[in-house]
Amino acid sequence: MRKTIIRRDPENVSHAGQTWLDLDRLARIEFTSEETAHPVEAALVPGRGAGWRAEQPGEQTIRLIFEQPMTLGLIHLRFDELEQARTQEFALRLFL
């Protein structure tokens, strides 16, 4: 078993040398809700804003539907909540 200790500080997570998928070209995005000032692509495409926010409260879904099958080597998730303490729960599913 190979093990590596990583830091929990998200500012120290290195993304150098990683190639991110061109989601504009490769996938369709379905979602339940978004604030106009915080669209869903702000969470999925680097440099497109300060992240996504739902317009409506409650359970939310973001679904990526790839046009062609993809091999994914890394999925990076980051949740920032600065206004109130809360627990984030997420599920990652693969449908074949």
C-alpha positions in Angstrom: 0.0 0.0 0.0 1.4 3.4 -1.0 0.6 6.3 1.4 1.1 10.0 1.3 0.2 12.5 4.0 -1.4 15.7 2.5 -2.1 19.0 4.1 -5.7 20.0 4.8 -5.1 23.7 3.9 -6.8 24.1 0.5 -4.5 27.0 -0.4 -1.5 24.6 -0.4 -3.1 22.1 -2.8 -1.0 22.1 -6.0 -2.6 22.0 -9.4 0.6 22.7 -11.3 1.1 20.5 -14.3 -2.5 19.1 -14.2 -4.5 19.3 -17.4 -8.2 20.1 -16.8 -11.0 18.9 -19.0 -12.5 21.3 -21.5 -16.0 20.9 -20.2 -17.4 23.5 -22.6 -16.5 21.1 -25.4 -16.9 17.7 -23.7 -20.0 17.8 -21.6 -23.4 19.1 -21.0 -24.3 20.4 -17.6 -27.6 19.9 -15.9 -28.4 21.5 -12.5 -31.3 22.3 -10.2 -30.7 25.9 -9.4 -28.2 28.8 -9.7 -27.8 32.4 -8.6 -27.3 34.8 -11.5 -24.1 36.2 -10.0 -22.8 32.7 -9.3 -23.5 30.5 -12.3 -22.7 26.8 -12.3 -19.8 27.1 -14.8 -18.0 29.3 -12.1 -17.6 26.0 -10.1 -16.5 23.9 -13.1 -14.3 26.0 -15.2 -11.2 27.7 -13.7 -11.2 31.4 -13.9 -14.9 31.8 -14.5 -15.8 33.4 -11.1 -16.0 32.8 -7.4 -18.0 29.6 -7.6 -21.5 28.4 -7.9 -24.4 29.1 -5.5 -27.9 27.7 -5.6 -30.8 30.1 -5.9 -33.1 27.9 -4.0 -32.4 26.2 -0.6 -32.3 22.5 -0.1 -30.7 19.6 -1.9 -29.0 20.5 -5.1 -27.8 18.4 -8.1 -25.1 19.2 -10.7 -24.9 16.6 -13.4 -22.1 16.4 -16.0 -23.1 14.4 -19.1 -20.1 13.6 -21.3 -20.7 13.4 -25.0 -18.1 10.5 -25.2 -16.9 8.1 -22.4 -14.0 9.7 -20.4 -11.2 8.3 -18.3 -10.9 10.5 -15.2 -7.8 10.4 -13.1 -8.7 13.1 -10.5 -11.8 14.8 -9.3 -11.2 17.9 -7.2 -14.1 19.0 -5.0 -13.9 22.2 -2.8 -16.7 23.6 -0.7 -16.4 27.1 0.8 -19.0 28.4 3.2 -18.0 31.6 4.8 -21.4 32.9 6.0 -22.6 30.2 8.3 -21.5 26.9 9.8 -23.0 23.9 8.0 -22.2 20.4 6.9 -21.8 19.7 3.2 -22.8 16.3 2.0 -22.2 15.1 -1.5 -22.5 12.0 -3.6 -20.4 11.1 -6.6 -22.1 8.7 -9.0 -21.2 7.0 -12.3 -23.9 5.9 -14.6 -22.9 3.6 -17.5 
